[in-house]
Amino acid sequence: MTTAEPPARTPRADMPQEGLDARLVVERGTFRLDVALAVAPGEVVALLGPNGAGKTTALRALAGLTPLTDGHLRLDGAALERTPPESRPVGVVFQDYLLFPHLTALDNVAFGPRCHGAAKAAARGEAKEWLGRLGLADRVDVKPRNLSGGQAQRVALARALATRPRLLLLDEPLAALDARTRLEVRSQLRRHLAEFEAVAVLVTHDPLDAMVLADRLVVVEDGRVVQEGAPSHIARHPRTDYIARLVGLNLYRGSADGHTVRLDDGPAATTTEALSGPVFVAFPPSAVTLHRDRPAGSSARNLWQCEIAGLETHGDQIRADLTGELRLTADLTTASAAELDLHPGAGVWATVKAAQTHAYPV
């Protein structure tokens, strides 16, 4: 049975006015950002979307670095629209960390508390405690140039947390790390975010970072929210081509009559779900089997005549881009691709079993 898209989280009138309640409207030339966010304390929300979608603009608006054209911004019930950035209870971890190169890790972290009026000794004591929590007790006297990428990221996180923010903003926090370091730091960051009691908003274009770190995803395209929900739900129920590509699915829209879906831009597809009306149909590239000749006696209910438009290496497999009756992608082994003598322009038949498709209401 298909589950419906969960409703967007919006605070009820009888709920305590805590956490983040924002509608961010920013107009810049022909671009308009209009994103609503409601985030509870202790929740981590990831803003996910392609380059130019408006993710960073939204983060800068939350930080007070970009003024709102319209909308509102409330944190724990307090309006922040007119509050200058330095006076907001907000901590920011930027993509390139922006650590002060002439200060040690300790003094980088102590900078925030000092700006909030703490005495030097107290600020340094708090900074040392935060560095210890993040596994950097032996790096307190080290300057940024002598820190590894993962260590610099944790110093930046400690600096943001040392001000005890009610809103933590992370702008592509793992983008500057190499693949091996990224894996380790992602795991550490997940643990630290799980312990964070206020609101955390993460901006990323990396689906794995979003899926691992966030409790909820808000997908932004062209300045607006196109889908939001739990990572597992969005991965199984993508609603745009961008999201489908992100999670590695072929996605189509059509009209269902029982187990048959007439696709908007192609032929019919057979699914295991019996539905009626507008639906999405999705299946992974691994569900597609290719044949050079029309298969006889195949148990697959879906059969389409296609042509190879392109081939590329995808991990340890070959990904084929197909056109023809239906545009789709298929994954196959290198040996299978060679055996089938696949090349751009080659004609193929693509089959997909109904049991490997997934249909759900629009």
Secondary structure, 3 states (H helix, E strand, C coil): CCCCCCCCCCCCCCCCCCCEEEEEEEEECCEEEEEEEEECCCCEEEEECCCCCCHHHHHHHHHCCCCCCEEEEEECCEECCCCCHHHCCEEEECCCCCCCCCCCHHHHHHHHHHHCCCCHHHHHHHHHHHHHHCCCHHHCCCCHHHCCHHHHHHHHHHHHHCCCCCEEEEECCCCCCCHHHHHHHHHHHHHHHHHCCCEEEEEECCHHHHHHHCCEEEEEECCEEEEEECHHHHHHCCCCHHHHHHHCCEEEEEEEEEEEEEECCCCEEEEEEEEEEEEEEEECHHHCEEECCCCCCCCCCEEEEEEEEEEEEECCEEEEEEEECCCEEEEECHHHHHHCCCCCCCEEEEEECHHHCEEEEC
